[in-house]
Amino acid sequence: MDAHFASTLPMGAAGPFGTSADGELNLHPGLPVVDGSILPDLSSKYITLTIMANADRIAHRLAETKANPAL
């Protein structure tokens, strides 16, 4: 059995417990979250690949930022 808690740190939400589109916590800039908790809603289908794809997207963005700090 797999449990995914969504919307505990929702992407795009304002306030201290929201995150940016790149998964950074509003309250702690520079600390990315890449699990299912940043998804605003859960599908009724399996979401493992969605979580993995989002984590991969955020990881690529972090790698680009480290390689080119001007981003």
C-alpha positions as CSV (number, residue, x, y, z in Angstrom):
1,M,0.0,0.0,0.0
2,D,1.2,3.5,-0.8
3,A,0.1,6.7,1.0
4,H,0.6,10.1,-0.5
5,F,-0.4,13.2,1.4
6,A,-1.2,16.0,-0.9
7,S,-1.6,19.7,-0.3
8,T,0.2,19.9,3.0
9,L,2.7,22.3,1.3
10,P,0.7,23.2,-1.8
11,M,2.6,24.5,-4.9
12,G,1.6,28.1,-5.7
13,A,-0.1,28.8,-2.3
14,A,0.6,32.0,-0.4
15,G,1.5,31.9,3.2
16,P,4.3,30.2,5.2
17,F,3.3,26.6,4.2
18,G,3.0,27.2,0.5
19,T,5.7,26.5,-2.1
20,S,6.8,28.1,-5.3
21,A,6.4,26.4,-8.7
22,D,9.9,25.1,-8.2
23,G,9.0,23.6,-4.8
24,E,10.7,26.1,-2.6
25,L,9.0,26.6,0.8
26,N,7.7,30.2,1.1
27,L,8.9,30.3,4.8
28,H,12.3,28.9,4.0
29,P,13.6,30.0,0.5
30,G,16.3,27.7,-0.8
31,L,14.7,24.6,0.8
32,P,12.9,22.6,-2.0
33,V,10.2,20.0,-1.4
34,V,9.8,17.4,-4.1
35,D,7.3,14.9,-2.8
36,G,3.6,14.5,-3.2
37,S,2.8,17.1,-0.5
38,I,3.3,20.0,-2.9
39,L,0.7,18.7,-5.3
40,P,-2.5,20.8,-4.8
41,D,-4.8,17.9,-5.6
42,L,-4.6,14.2,-5.9
43,S,-6.0,12.3,-8.8
44,S,-8.1,9.2,-8.2
45,K,-5.5,7.3,-10.3
46,Y,-2.0,6.3,-9.2
47,I,0.3,9.3,-8.9
48,T,3.7,7.8,-8.4
49,L,4.8,8.8,-11.9
50,T,3.4,12.3,-11.4
51,I,5.4,12.8,-8.3
52,M,8.5,11.4,-9.9
53,A,8.1,13.7,-13.0
54,N,7.7,16.7,-10.8
55,A,10.7,15.8,-8.7
56,D,12.8,15.4,-11.9
57,R,11.6,18.8,-13.2
58,I,12.5,20.5,-9.9
59,A,15.9,18.7,-9.8
60,H,16.7,19.8,-13.3
61,R,15.8,23.4,-12.4
62,L,18.0,23.2,-9.3
63,A,20.9,21.9,-11.4
64,E,20.5,24.7,-14.0
65,T,20.4,27.3,-11.2
66,K,23.6,25.9,-9.6
67,A,25.3,25.9,-13.0
68,N,24.2,29.4,-13.8
69,P,23.4,31.4,-10.6
70,A,22.0,34.3,-12.7
71,L,18.8,32.2,-13.3
